Amino acid sequence: MTASATVDYQRTWVEAVNRGDVSTADRSFAHDVVIHITGMAEPVHGVEAWKEFMAVFLTAFPDAHFTMEDHLVTGDRVAHRWSVRGTHTGPLGPTPPTGRAIAITGLIIDQVVEGKVIERWEQYDQPLMMHQLGLA
């Protein structure tokens, strides 16, 4: 994968998420993508489940703005360092809105084949987010 193709698939996804639009996941992720997220007992299986997961986050933080800080490419693996800022004005699962702002960072390693993510490993600072929300 070329560096420009790497930036393109990620830029497409991040720009859409920043608009609150998860539908472009179909262009950036394989239909049967597997997404491993630290702290979750089971991976997310499939692009539809991934869109649902992200929709829950965007409902909780409708002003969320993601920034891709760095990209590293080696073979079919792409690593990203990202940050997000947002305000908790919607429900996050059973947690009602707190009105508090978050600013967290995370790391992603994607396996990309033919321009689509087929598997993702993601870590983000969940303890910091919970602390910023007053939940920990």
N, C-alpha and C positions, 0 to 999 in steps of 0.2 A: 504494500500500500504506500502510495506516495504521501509526502507530508501534506500537500494541498488537499488530497482526498480525505486524509485524516481530519483536517480542520473543517472540511465541508460537512462531513456527516455529523460531527459534534456541533458545529455552528448551527446547522439546520435544527437540530433537536433543542439546543439551549435557547435559541431565539424564539422558538415556538413556546417552550415552557414559560419563558419570560412574558409571553402574551397570554398565558393561561391555556394554551392549546396543546393537548396531548396527542392529537390525531396524527401529527407528523412522526410519531414513534414508528408507524408502519414503514416509513422511508429509511429510518435509521437503525431499526432492530429487526432481526429475523423473526418470522412468525412464531417459531418455537424457541426463542431466546430463553436462556436460564440466567437469572440474576441472583447472586449471592450477596446478602447485605449483612454485615457484622451486626450481631444482636438479634437477628431473626432466626428462629429455629429451622425454618424451611426456606429454600430459595423461592423466588418468584418464577413461575413457569409460564412462558408465553407472553407475547406482546400485549394481548388484551389485559392480562392480569397486571402487567407493568403499567399500562395506561390507567387502570383503576387505582393502583398504588399511588401513582403520581397525582391523580385527581384528588385523592384524599388530602395529600400534602398541600395542593394548591387551593383547596377549599379552606383549609386551616390558615394558610398564609397567602391570600389572594394577591398581595403586592410583592410576592417573592421575586427576587432578582438574582439569578445565578450568573457568576462570572467564571469563565475558564481561565485559570491563571497560567498553566503550563501544559504542554503536550510533549510526550516522549514516545517515539515509535521504534520498535524493534521487531522485525518479521511481521507476524500477524497480530502482535500485541501493541496496544496503545494505552499509555498511562496518562491520566489527567489529574491535575490538582485543581480543585474548584473552591469557590466560596459562595455563600448565599446570605442574603439579608431579607428580612421580611417581618411582618407584624401579625401576631396571632389574633385574628379577628373572626375566625370561623372555628367550628368544632374540629378537634383532632381526635377521631375515634370517639370515645366516651368523655373526653376532656373538653369542657366548655371553653370558649375564647377567654384568654387572659388579658388581651390588649397589649401584651408585652412584645417588644422587638427581640429578634434573634439575629445573630451574626455568627455563622459557623463555617467550618472548612471541612473538606473531605478529599478522599483519593479514590480513583477509579482505575481499574485495569480492565480493558476490553479486549476480547478476541474478536477480530473483525475479518470477515470473509466476504469478498465481492461487495465491499462498501457497507456491509451491515454487521451490527454486533450480534454474534451468536452466543457469547457468554460474557458475563460481567461479574467482577468482584468489586464491591464497594464498601468503603468505610467512611463514616462521618462522625463528628464529635457529638454523639447522642447525649452523653452526660452534661456537656456544656449547654446544649439546647434545653434540656430539662431544667437545669439551673437557671437559665435566662428566663424561662417561663414560670419560675417559682414553684416547680413541681418536684424539685430534689434539693 
